[in-house]
């Protein structure tokens, strides 16, 4: 699956489930500081992403992600290897 498609699907998930405005989802947007993804939201996001893409994402790996672009990259890599 192309990274661009993964990016679009993740954007939709943020808008639908996390009530984040689409224009806030820039590649350099910081997950915690800019997008208000706290630890509880991170767990919710992890479950949503795993369901949407039928992948497994280790919590520690998700915790290391700092920006929206890093999140898209990690998910795209997992999708390509599943």
Biopython code that builds the backbone (N, CA, C, O; Angstrom):
import numpy as np
from Bio.PDB.StructureBuilder import StructureBuilder

atoms = [
    (1, "UNK", "N", (0.854, -1.178, 0.000)),
    (1, "UNK", "CA", (0.000, 0.000, 0.000)),
    (1, "UNK", "C", (0.897, 1.237, 0.000)),
    (1, "UNK", "O", (1.877, 1.299, 0.742)),
    (2, "UNK", "N", (0.569, 2.187, -0.807)),
    (2, "UNK", "CA", (1.374, 3.398, -0.939)),
    (2, "UNK", "C", (1.280, 4.251, 0.325)),
    (2, "UNK", "O", (0.237, 4.318, 0.976)),
    (3, "UNK", "N", (2.396, 4.899, 0.653)),
    (3, "UNK", "CA", (2.436, 5.769, 1.827)),
    (3, "UNK", "C", (1.374, 6.855, 1.735)),
    (3, "UNK", "O", (0.780, 7.228, 2.747)),
    (4, "UNK", "N", (1.131, 7.363, 0.538)),
    (4, "UNK", "CA", (0.122, 8.407, 0.360)),
    (4, "UNK", "C", (-1.272, 7.908, 0.743)),
    (4, "UNK", "O", (-2.052, 8.645, 1.346)),
    (5, "UNK", "N", (-1.582, 6.668, 0.396)),
    (5, "UNK", "CA", (-2.874, 6.090, 0.773)),
    (5, "UNK", "C", (-2.959, 5.897, 2.285)),
    (5, "UNK", "O", (-3.992, 6.177, 2.892)),
    (6, "UNK", "N", (-1.872, 5.419, 2.891)),
    (6, "UNK", "CA", (-1.821, 5.249, 4.347)),
    (6, "UNK", "C", (-2.024, 6.605, 5.020)),
    (6, "UNK", "O", (-2.793, 6.723, 5.974)),
    (7, "UNK", "N", (-1.334, 7.621, 4.521)),
    (7, "UNK", "CA", (-1.450, 8.977, 5.058)),
    (7, "UNK", "C", (-2.909, 9.433, 5.039)),
    (7, "UNK", "O", (-3.416, 9.931, 6.044)),
    (8, "UNK", "N", (-3.576, 9.268, 3.916)),
    (8, "UNK", "CA", (-4.971, 9.695, 3.794)),
    (8, "UNK", "C", (-5.894, 8.976, 4.749)),
    (8, "UNK", "O", (-6.784, 9.587, 5.342)),
    (9, "UNK", "N", (-5.687, 7.682, 4.900)),
    (9, "UNK", "CA", (-6.537, 6.897, 5.807)),
    (9, "UNK", "C", (-6.294, 7.293, 7.257)),
    (9, "UNK", "O", (-7.236, 7.364, 8.046)),
    (10, "UNK", "N", (-5.034, 7.552, 7.617)),
    (10, "UNK", "CA", (-4.733, 7.980, 8.983)),
    (10, "UNK", "C", (-5.331, 9.362, 9.239)),
    (10, "UNK", "O", (-5.860, 9.618, 10.321)),
    (11, "UNK", "N", (-5.250, 10.246, 8.258)),
    (11, "UNK", "CA", (-5.865, 11.575, 8.403)),
    (11, "UNK", "C", (-7.356, 11.445, 8.702)),
    (11, "UNK", "O", (-7.876, 12.117, 9.592)),
    (12, "UNK", "N", (-8.038, 10.581, 7.957)),
    (12, "UNK", "CA", (-9.469, 10.372, 8.192)),
    (12, "UNK", "C", (-9.732, 9.862, 9.603)),
    (12, "UNK", "O", (-10.695, 10.282, 10.245)),
    (13, "UNK", "N", (-8.884, 8.963, 10.089)),
    (13, "UNK", "CA", (-9.048, 8.425, 11.440)),
    (13, "UNK", "C", (-8.882, 9.509, 12.489)),
    (13, "UNK", "O", (-9.642, 9.565, 13.456)),
    (14, "UNK", "N", (-7.890, 10.372, 12.302)),
    (14, "UNK", "CA", (-7.677, 11.473, 13.250)),
    (14, "UNK", "C", (-8.896, 12.393, 13.275)),
    (14, "UNK", "O", (-9.353, 12.797, 14.345)),
    (15, "UNK", "N", (-9.412, 12.719, 12.111)),
    (15, "UNK", "CA", (-10.560, 13.617, 12.025)),
    (15, "UNK", "C", (-11.798, 12.972, 12.652)),
    (15, "UNK", "O", (-12.508, 13.610, 13.430)),
    (16, "UNK", "N", (-12.053, 11.708, 12.311)),
    (16, "UNK", "CA", (-13.260, 11.031, 12.791)),
    (16, "UNK", "C", (-13.218, 10.648, 14.266)),
    (16, "UNK", "O", (-14.183, 10.870, 14.997)),
    (17, "UNK", "N", (-12.108, 10.077, 14.698)),
    (17, "UNK", "CA", (-12.046, 9.508, 16.043)),
    (17, "UNK", "C", (-11.407, 10.409, 17.091)),
    (17, "UNK", "O", (-11.733, 10.311, 18.274)),
    (18, "UNK", "N", (-10.509, 11.277, 16.673)),
    (18, "UNK", "CA", (-9.783, 12.091, 17.650)),
    (18, "UNK", "C", (-10.154, 13.565, 17.578)),
    (18, "UNK", "O", (-9.583, 14.390, 18.292)),
    (19, "UNK", "N", (-11.111, 13.897, 16.716)),
    (19, "UNK", "CA", (-11.622, 15.256, 16.601)),
    (19, "UNK", "C", (-10.502, 16.274, 16.347)),
    (19, "UNK", "O", (-10.457, 17.340, 16.960)),
    (20, "UNK", "N", (-9.608, 15.916, 15.433)),
    (20, "UNK", "CA", (-8.515, 16.803, 15.036)),
    (20, "UNK", "C", (-8.857, 17.367, 13.667)),
    (20, "UNK", "O", (-9.264, 16.627, 12.771)),
    (21, "UNK", "N", (-8.695, 18.666, 13.502)),
    (21, "UNK", "CA", (-8.976, 19.302, 12.217)),
    (21, "UNK", "C", (-7.941, 18.856, 11.184)),
    (21, "UNK", "O", (-6.751, 18.771, 11.484)),
    (22, "UNK", "N", (-8.399, 18.578, 9.983)),
    (22, "UNK", "CA", (-7.521, 18.075, 8.919)),
    (22, "UNK", "C", (-6.343, 19.004, 8.660)),
    (22, "UNK", "O", (-5.238, 18.533, 8.391)),
    (23, "UNK", "N", (-6.556, 20.304, 8.736)),
    (23, "UNK", "CA", (-5.464, 21.249, 8.454)),
    (23, "UNK", "C", (-4.356, 21.220, 9.510)),
    (23, "UNK", "O", (-3.266, 21.739, 9.267)),
    (24, "UNK", "N", (-4.614, 20.630, 10.664)),
    (24, "UNK", "CA", (-3.589, 20.492, 11.703)),
    (24, "UNK", "C", (-2.644, 19.322, 11.423)),
    (24, "UNK", "O", (-1.583, 19.225, 12.040)),
    (25, "UNK", "N", (-3.015, 18.444, 10.508)),
    (25, "UNK", "CA", (-2.254, 17.216, 10.264)),
    (25, "UNK", "C", (-1.149, 17.430, 9.231)),
    (25, "UNK", "O", (-1.179, 16.861, 8.140)),
    (26, "UNK", "N", (-0.193, 18.247, 9.594)),
    (26, "UNK", "CA", (0.977, 18.467, 8.753)),
    (26, "UNK", "C", (2.027, 17.427, 9.110)),
    (26, "UNK", "O", (2.000, 16.891, 10.217)),
    (27, "UNK", "N", (2.948, 17.129, 8.207)),
    (27, "UNK", "CA", (3.973, 16.120, 8.512)),
    (27, "UNK", "C", (4.757, 16.426, 9.793)),
    (27, "UNK", "O", (5.120, 15.512, 10.533)),
    (28, "UNK", "N", (5.012, 17.693, 10.050)),
    (28, "UNK", "CA", (5.823, 18.055, 11.220)),
    (28, "UNK", "C", (4.994, 18.258, 12.493)),
    (28, "UNK", "O", (5.555, 18.570, 13.544)),
    (29, "UNK", "N", (3.679, 18.089, 12.417)),
    (29, "UNK", "CA", (2.826, 18.240, 13.601)),
    (29, "UNK", "C", (3.245, 17.221, 14.655)),
    (29, "UNK", "O", (3.320, 16.022, 14.389)),
    (30, "UNK", "N", (3.515, 17.724, 15.852)),
    (30, "UNK", "CA", (3.928, 16.854, 16.956)),
    (30, "UNK", "C", (2.692, 16.219, 17.576)),
    (30, "UNK", "O", (1.708, 16.896, 17.875)),
    (31, "UNK", "N", (2.761, 14.921, 17.760)),
    (31, "UNK", "CA", (1.595, 14.184, 18.241)),
    (31, "UNK", "C", (1.098, 14.703, 19.582)),
    (31, "UNK", "O", (-0.090, 14.992, 19.726)),
    (32, "UNK", "N", (1.970, 14.825, 20.553)),
    (32, "UNK", "CA", (1.496, 15.230, 21.877)),
    (32, "UNK", "C", (1.284, 16.736, 21.982)),
    (32, "UNK", "O", (0.246, 17.175, 22.479)),
    (33, "UNK", "N", (2.236, 17.526, 21.529)),
    (33, "UNK", "CA", (2.149, 18.974, 21.711)),
    (33, "UNK", "C", (1.131, 19.636, 20.784)),
    (33, "UNK", "O", (0.359, 20.487, 21.225)),
    (34, "UNK", "N", (1.122, 19.257, 19.515)),
    (34, "UNK", "CA", (0.269, 19.927, 18.540)),
    (34, "UNK", "C", (-1.091, 19.249, 18.352)),
    (34, "UNK", "O", (-2.094, 19.920, 18.108)),
    (35, "UNK", "N", (-1.121, 17.921, 18.468)),
    (35, "UNK", "CA", (-2.347, 17.178, 18.185)),
    (35, "UNK", "C", (-3.024, 16.646, 19.450)),
    (35, "UNK", "O", (-4.036, 15.950, 19.375)),
    (36, "UNK", "N", (-2.452, 16.981, 20.615)),
    (36, "UNK", "CA", (-3.032, 16.618, 21.919)),
    (36, "UNK", "C", (-3.238, 15.118, 22.090)),
    (36, "UNK", "O", (-4.253, 14.688, 22.639)),
    (37, "UNK", "N", (-2.280, 14.319, 21.622)),
    (37, "UNK", "CA", (-2.341, 12.868, 21.803)),
    (37, "UNK", "C", (-1.633, 12.540, 23.121)),
    (37, "UNK", "O", (-0.406, 12.458, 23.174)),
    (38, "UNK", "N", (-2.426, 12.353, 24.185)),
    (38, "UNK", "CA", (-1.860, 11.970, 25.470)),
    (38, "UNK", "C", (-1.758, 10.448, 25.538)),
    (38, "UNK", "O", (-2.028, 9.764, 24.551)),
    (39, "UNK", "N", (-1.374, 9.920, 26.684)),
    (39, "UNK", "CA", (-1.148, 8.476, 26.778)),
    (39, "UNK", "C", (-2.431, 7.681, 26.546)),
    (39, "UNK", "O", (-2.391, 6.630, 25.906)),
    (40, "UNK", "N", (-3.552, 8.154, 27.044)),
    (40, "UNK", "CA", (-4.823, 7.451, 26.832)),
    (40, "UNK", "C", (-5.235, 7.510, 25.363)),
    (40, "UNK", "O", (-5.681, 6.513, 24.795)),
    (41, "UNK", "N", (-5.087, 8.661, 24.767)),
    (41, "UNK", "CA", (-5.414, 8.820, 23.348)),
    (41, "UNK", "C", (-4.483, 7.974, 22.489)),
    (41, "UNK", "O", (-4.901, 7.436, 21.463)),
    (42, "UNK", "N", (-3.220, 7.854, 22.904)),
    (42, "UNK", "CA", (-2.263, 7.047, 22.152)),
    (42, "UNK", "C", (-2.688, 5.579, 22.117)),
    (42, "UNK", "O", (-2.561, 4.922, 21.084)),
    (43, "UNK", "N", (-3.189, 5.064, 23.232)),
    (43, "UNK", "CA", (-3.656, 3.685, 23.279)),
    (43, "UNK", "C", (-4.877, 3.515, 22.372)),
    (43, "UNK", "O", (-4.979, 2.537, 21.632)),
    (44, "UNK", "N", (-5.800, 4.476, 22.437)),
    (44, "UNK", "CA", (-6.980, 4.438, 21.574)),
    (44, "UNK", "C", (-6.554, 4.480, 20.102)),
    (44, "UNK", "O", (-7.058, 3.713, 19.281)),
    (45, "UNK", "N", (-5.629, 5.373, 19.781)),
    (45, "UNK", "CA", (-5.136, 5.500, 18.413)),
    (45, "UNK", "C", (-4.482, 4.205, 17.955)),
    (45, "UNK", "O", (-4.685, 3.776, 16.819)),
    (46, "UNK", "N", (-3.712, 3.590, 18.813)),
    (46, "UNK", "CA", (-3.055, 2.328, 18.504)),
    (46, "UNK", "C", (-4.088, 1.264, 18.111)),
    (46, "UNK", "O", (-3.912, 0.566, 17.112)),
    (47, "UNK", "N", (-5.134, 1.146, 18.874)),
    (47, "UNK", "CA", (-6.168, 0.148, 18.581)),
    (47, "UNK", "C", (-6.890, 0.476, 17.273)),
    (47, "UNK", "O", (-7.183, -0.424, 16.486)),
    (48, "UNK", "N", (-7.171, 1.725, 17.044)),
    (48, "UNK", "CA", (-7.849, 2.145, 15.812)),
    (48, "UNK", "C", (-6.981, 1.833, 14.597)),
    (48, "UNK", "O", (-7.475, 1.315, 13.596)),
    (49, "UNK", "N", (-5.692, 2.144, 14.681)),
    (49, "UNK", "CA", (-4.771, 1.893, 13.564)),
    (49, "UNK", "C", (-4.630, 0.399, 13.300)),
    (49, "UNK", "O", (-4.629, -0.032, 12.147)),
    (50, "UNK", "N", (-4.512, -0.389, 14.363)),
    (50, "UNK", "CA", (-4.387, -1.835, 14.194)),
    (50, "UNK", "C", (-5.628, -2.415, 13.513)),
    (50, "UNK", "O", (-5.517, -3.278, 12.643)),
    (51, "UNK", "N", (-6.793, -1.944, 13.907)),
    (51, "UNK", "CA", (-8.033, -2.419, 13.291)),
    (51, "UNK", "C", (-8.144, -1.969, 11.839)),
    (51, "UNK", "O", (-8.498, -2.762, 10.966)),
    (52, "UNK", "N", (-7.846, -0.713, 11.581)),
    (52, "UNK", "CA", (-7.987, -0.143, 10.239)),
    (52, "UNK", "C", (-7.072, -0.823, 9.227)),
    (52, "UNK", "O", (-7.476, -1.094, 8.096)),
    (53, "UNK", "N", (-5.830, -1.097, 9.644)),
    (53, "UNK", "CA", (-4.835, -1.618, 8.712)),
    (53, "UNK", "C", (-4.534, -3.108, 8.910)),
    (53, "UNK", "O", (-3.731, -3.681, 8.173)),
    (54, "UNK", "N", (-5.170, -3.731, 9.894)),
    (54, "UNK", "CA", (-4.955, -5.146, 10.196)),
    (54, "UNK", "C", (-3.464, -5.447, 10.422)),
    (54, "UNK", "O", (-2.883, -6.346, 9.814)),
    (55, "UNK", "N", (-2.879, -4.652, 11.325)),
    (55, "UNK", "CA", (-1.461, -4.788, 11.669)),
    (55, "UNK", "C", (-1.325, -4.791, 13.191)),
    (55, "UNK", "O", (-2.278, -4.506, 13.915)),
    (56, "UNK", "N", (-0.135, -5.116, 13.654)),
    (56, "UNK", "CA", (0.195, -5.016, 15.078)),
    (56, "UNK", "C", (1.255, -3.937, 15.254)),
    (56, "UNK", "O", (2.273, -3.923, 14.561)),
    (57, "UNK", "N", (0.998, -3.040, 16.188)),
    (57, "UNK", "CA", (1.954, -1.973, 16.486)),
    (57, "UNK", "C", (2.338, -2.066, 17.959)),
    (57, "UNK", "O", (1.492, -1.858, 18.828)),
    (58, "UNK", "N", (3.604, -2.376, 18.255)),
    (58, "UNK", "CA", (4.031, -2.435, 19.650)),
    (58, "UNK", "C", (3.884, -1.065, 20.316)),
    (58, "UNK", "O", (4.232, -0.042, 19.726)),
    (59, "UNK", "N", (3.368, -1.052, 21.546)),
    (59, "UNK", "CA", (3.139, 0.213, 22.246)),
    (59, "UNK", "C", (4.408, 1.034, 22.392)),
    (59, "UNK", "O", (4.369, 2.259, 22.277)),
    (60, "UNK", "N", (5.540, 0.374, 22.644)),
    (60, "UNK", "CA", (6.782, 1.123, 22.814)),
    (60, "UNK", "C", (7.196, 1.811, 21.511)),
    (60, "UNK", "O", (7.772, 2.898, 21.541)),
    (61, "UNK", "N", (6.908, 1.190, 20.387)),
    (61, "UNK", "CA", (7.227, 1.782, 19.091)),
    (61, "UNK", "C", (6.359, 3.014, 18.842)),
    (61, "UNK", "O", (6.836, 4.030, 18.335)),
    (62, "UNK", "N", (5.098, 2.914, 19.198)),
    (62, "UNK", "CA", (4.188, 4.041, 19.036)),
    (62, "UNK", "C", (4.600, 5.173, 19.969)),
    (62, "UNK", "O", (4.527, 6.345, 19.600)),
    (63, "UNK", "N", (5.027, 4.826, 21.162)),
    (63, "UNK", "CA", (5.458, 5.838, 22.127)),
    (63, "UNK", "C", (6.674, 6.613, 21.679)),
    (63, "UNK", "O", (6.880, 7.744, 22.120)),
    (64, "UNK", "N", (7.492, 6.028, 20.808)),
    (64, "UNK", "CA", (8.698, 6.695, 20.318)),
    (64, "UNK", "C", (8.403, 7.675, 19.187)),
    (64, "UNK", "O", (9.249, 8.506, 18.857)),
    (65, "UNK", "N", (7.231, 7.591, 18.597)),
    (65, "UNK", "CA", (6.891, 8.478, 17.486)),
    (65, "UNK", "C", (6.590, 9.877, 18.010)),
    (65, "UNK", "O", (5.862, 10.047, 18.989)),
    (66, "UNK", "N", (7.152, 10.857, 17.354)),
    (66, "UNK", "CA", (6.974, 12.243, 17.795)),
    (66, "UNK", "C", (6.100, 13.065, 16.859)),
    (66, "UNK", "O", (5.403, 13.973, 17.312)),
    (67, "UNK", "N", (6.123, 12.767, 15.555)),
    (67, "UNK", "CA", (5.394, 13.591, 14.595)),
    (67, "UNK", "C", (4.392, 12.758, 13.805)),
    (67, "UNK", "O", (4.444, 11.528, 13.792)),
    (68, "UNK", "N", (3.485, 13.464, 13.154)),
    (68, "UNK", "CA", (2.507, 12.801, 12.306)),
    (68, "UNK", "C", (3.207, 12.035, 11.188)),
    (68, "UNK", "O", (2.795, 10.924, 10.855)),
    (69, "UNK", "N", (4.250, 12.604, 10.609)),
    (69, "UNK", "CA", (4.988, 11.939, 9.529)),
    (69, "UNK", "C", (5.616, 10.631, 10.011)),
    (69, "UNK", "O", (5.608, 9.640, 9.281)),
    (70, "UNK", "N", (6.156, 10.616, 11.226)),
    (70, "UNK", "CA", (6.747, 9.388, 11.772)),
    (70, "UNK", "C", (5.670, 8.314, 11.933)),
    (70, "UNK", "O", (5.909, 7.142, 11.642)),
    (71, "UNK", "N", (4.503, 8.711, 12.390)),
    (71, "UNK", "CA", (3.392, 7.770, 12.545)),
    (71, "UNK", "C", (3.017, 7.158, 11.202)),
    (71, "UNK", "O", (2.852, 5.942, 11.097)),
    (72, "UNK", "N", (2.884, 7.984, 10.188)),
    (72, "UNK", "CA", (2.529, 7.497, 8.852)),
    (72, "UNK", "C", (3.596, 6.541, 8.337)),
    (72, "UNK", "O", (3.271, 5.498, 7.770)),
    (73, "UNK", "N", (4.859, 6.883, 8.528)),
    (73, "UNK", "CA", (5.964, 6.045, 8.057)),
    (73, "UNK", "C", (5.943, 4.673, 8.728)),
    (73, "UNK", "O", (6.079, 3.652, 8.054)),
    (74, "UNK", "N", (5.775, 4.642, 10.036)),
    (74, "UNK", "CA", (5.766, 3.370, 10.768)),
    (74, "UNK", "C", (4.584, 2.502, 10.336)),
    (74, "UNK", "O", (4.740, 1.301, 10.119)),
    (75, "UNK", "N", (3.414, 3.106, 10.212)),
    (75, "UNK", "CA", (2.238, 2.336, 9.796)),
    (75, "UNK", "C", (2.433, 1.818, 8.364)),
    (75, "UNK", "O", (2.132, 0.658, 8.084)),
    (76, "UNK", "N", (2.926, 2.657, 7.467)),
    (76, "UNK", "CA", (3.146, 2.237, 6.080)),
    (76, "UNK", "C", (4.144, 1.072, 6.015)),
    (76, "UNK", "O", (3.955, 0.137, 5.237)),
    (77, "UNK", "N", (5.196, 1.128, 6.825)),
    (77, "UNK", "CA", (6.174, 0.043, 6.856)),
    (77, "UNK", "C", (5.534, -1.252, 7.353)),
    (77, "UNK", "O", (5.794, -2.322, 6.804)),
    (78, "UNK", "N", (4.709, -1.161, 8.380)),
    (78, "UNK", "CA", (4.034, -2.355, 8.936)),
    (78, "UNK", "C", (3.072, -2.940, 7.898)),
    (78, "UNK", "O", (2.995, -4.158, 7.739)),
    (79, "UNK", "N", (2.350, -2.086, 7.204)),
    (79, "UNK", "CA", (1.398, -2.545, 6.201)),
    (79, "UNK", "C", (2.136, -3.275, 5.084)),
    (79, "UNK", "O", (1.675, -4.310, 4.603)),
    (80, "UNK", "N", (3.276, -2.738, 4.677)),
    (80, "UNK", "CA", (4.068, -3.361, 3.604)),
    (80, "UNK", "C", (4.643, -4.705, 4.013)),
    (80, "UNK", "O", (4.894, -5.554, 3.157)),
    (81, "UNK", "N", (4.857, -4.915, 5.316)),
    (81, "UNK", "CA", (5.475, -6.158, 5.779)),
    (81, "UNK", "C", (4.458, -7.162, 6.316)),
    (81, "UNK", "O", (4.836, -8.219, 6.821)),
    (82, "UNK", "N", (3.187, -6.843, 6.210)),
    (82, "UNK", "CA", (2.192, -7.794, 6.746)),
    (82, "UNK", "C", (1.584, -8.621, 5.638)),
    (82, "UNK", "O", (0.731, -9.470, 5.899)),
]
sb = StructureBuilder()
sb.init_structure("model")
sb.init_model(0)
sb.init_chain("A")
sb.init_seg("    ")
for serial, (resi, resn, name, xyz) in enumerate(atoms, 1):
    if name == "N":
        sb.init_residue(resn, " ", resi, " ")
    sb.init_atom(name, np.array(xyz, "f"), 0.0, 1.0, " ", f" {name:<3s}", serial, name[0])
structure = sb.get_structure()
